[in-house]
Amino acid sequence: MLRTILAISKLEGIGDAFFMKHIDALMQGVDYALETLKQSDDRITDVNIEENIEYADAIIDKCAELGIHIIPIWDNRYPSKLREMSDAPVVLYALGNIDLLRNKSIAIIGTRKSSHL
């Protein structure tokens, strides 16, 4: 299902918010999710998905080459608290020890080039 989701995400105007609207379908498995997504948006067709499968495969292959873990939202390794957020990313890309995702943690998020305002 990961290949399919990555291929669909290549379609213009379809991103994490779209997938989060259909999170229940994604959690049900590939066949149910695919049918639900196709019914919800005319841009999602077998032809459009197939056109973007090469893109999806390239991402998967490059991540494997670099040792990057791809963790889709339906994966048990996906952090449960993150999954509960309304704007959660559908796919996480993680480099390093992904077991740390299960630990309690604190993050400081900011910009590298902050303004004076």
C-alpha positions as CSV (number, residue, x, y, z in Angstrom):
1,M,0.0,0.0,0.0
2,L,3.0,2.3,0.6
3,R,3.8,2.4,-3.1
4,T,0.2,3.3,-3.9
5,I,0.0,6.1,-1.3
6,L,3.3,7.6,-2.5
7,A,2.0,7.4,-6.1
8,I,-1.3,9.1,-5.2
9,S,0.5,11.8,-3.2
10,K,2.3,12.8,-6.4
11,L,-1.1,13.9,-7.9
12,E,-1.5,17.7,-7.7
13,G,-3.5,18.9,-4.8
14,I,-3.4,15.6,-2.8
15,G,-1.4,15.6,0.3
16,D,-1.4,14.7,4.0
17,A,-4.7,16.5,4.7
18,F,-6.5,14.5,2.0
19,F,-5.2,11.2,3.4
20,M,-6.0,12.2,7.0
21,K,-9.7,12.8,5.9
22,H,-9.6,9.1,5.0
23,I,-7.5,7.7,7.8
24,D,-10.1,5.1,8.8
25,A,-9.9,3.7,5.2
26,L,-6.1,3.6,5.3
27,M,-6.2,1.7,8.5
28,Q,-8.5,-0.9,6.9
29,G,-6.0,-2.1,4.3
30,V,-5.0,-1.5,0.8
31,D,-8.1,-2.7,-1.1
32,Y,-10.6,-0.9,1.0
33,A,-8.4,2.2,1.2
34,L,-7.9,2.3,-2.6
35,E,-11.6,2.0,-3.4
36,T,-12.5,4.6,-0.8
37,L,-9.9,7.1,-2.1
38,K,-11.0,6.5,-5.8
39,Q,-14.6,7.2,-4.8
40,S,-13.7,10.4,-3.0
41,D,-11.7,12.1,-5.7
42,D,-11.9,11.8,-9.6
43,R,-8.1,12.4,-9.9
44,I,-7.4,9.0,-8.3
45,T,-7.6,6.4,-11.1
46,D,-5.7,3.3,-11.8
47,V,-4.1,5.1,-14.7
48,N,-2.9,8.0,-12.6
49,I,-1.6,5.7,-9.9
50,E,0.3,3.6,-12.5
51,E,1.8,6.8,-14.0
52,N,3.3,7.6,-10.6
53,I,4.4,4.1,-9.4
54,E,7.9,4.7,-10.8
55,Y,8.1,7.9,-8.7
56,A,7.0,5.9,-5.6
57,D,9.5,3.1,-6.3
58,A,12.3,5.6,-6.7
59,I,11.6,7.1,-3.3
60,I,11.4,3.6,-1.7
61,D,14.7,2.6,-3.4
62,K,16.5,5.8,-2.4
63,C,15.4,5.5,1.2
64,A,16.6,1.9,1.3
65,E,19.9,2.9,-0.2
66,L,20.4,5.6,2.4
67,G,19.1,3.6,5.4
68,I,16.0,5.7,5.8
69,H,13.0,4.0,7.4
70,I,9.7,4.8,5.8
71,I,6.9,4.6,8.4
72,P,3.4,5.0,7.1
73,I,0.6,6.0,9.5
74,W,-0.9,2.5,9.6
75,D,2.4,0.9,10.7
76,N,2.7,-0.1,14.4
77,R,6.0,1.8,14.6
78,Y,4.3,5.1,13.9
79,P,4.1,7.2,17.1
80,S,0.5,6.9,18.5
81,K,0.4,10.5,19.8
82,L,1.4,11.8,16.4
83,R,-1.2,9.7,14.7
84,E,-3.9,11.4,16.9
85,M,-3.0,14.8,15.4
86,S,-5.4,16.2,12.8
87,D,-2.5,17.3,10.6
88,A,-0.2,14.3,11.1
89,P,2.0,13.3,8.2
90,V,0.8,10.2,6.5
91,V,4.4,9.0,6.0
92,L,7.4,9.5,8.3
93,Y,10.9,9.3,7.0
94,A,13.3,8.4,9.8
95,L,17.1,8.0,9.9
96,G,18.7,6.4,12.9
97,N,17.2,4.5,15.8
98,I,13.5,4.4,15.2
99,D,13.0,2.7,18.6
100,L,13.4,6.1,20.1
101,L,10.0,7.1,18.5
102,R,8.4,5.1,21.3
103,N,10.1,7.1,24.1
104,K,8.7,10.2,25.7
105,S,10.5,13.1,24.2
106,I,10.6,16.9,23.9
107,A,11.2,18.7,20.7
108,I,12.1,22.3,20.1
109,I,11.0,23.4,16.7
110,G,12.0,26.6,15.1
111,T,13.6,28.1,12.0
112,R,17.2,28.3,11.1
113,K,16.8,31.9,9.9
114,S,14.5,33.6,12.4
115,S,13.3,37.1,11.8
116,H,13.5,40.0,14.3
117,L,9.7,40.2,14.6
